Amino acid sequence: MTSRHARRADAEGVYVASNNGRVTALDPSTFATTWSKLSTGAEPRGTVNEISSDDRYVYVAVGNGTLAVRRKTDGALVWYIDLDDLPGGFEQSLRAPGLDGEIIYWGGINANSYAFRRR
């Protein structure tokens, strides 16, 4: 059986998400909760589809077209963007962004692709 919840693990933590938009970080040794936050910090806006991470941040792709970036150490919201606000109008996302150096690549289901500089 496949899980419908997004998840990601690395040396610093295990990151899991739920259908209500919450992302939870777990200690990789004890699985104790380190932090738990709504993906964008506001009301839940959809199911978290996928999560990716680098050495500092967790990137949370929400199905409604929101990308949230949270600090790994404490879950603080660093920034987020809603694809509705970009050229092309309403957009949904199904996958976590690709990370390459200082660039974040992210695609929507309407065949639009976006690139952002990390902050």
Buried (B, 14 or more C-beta within 10 A) or exposed (E): EEEEBBBBEBEBBBBBBBEEBBBBBBEEEEEEEBBEBBBBEEEBBBBBBBBBBBEEBBBBBBBBBBBBBBBBEEBEBBEBBBBEEBEEEEBBBEEBBBBEEEEBEBBBEEEBEBEBEBE
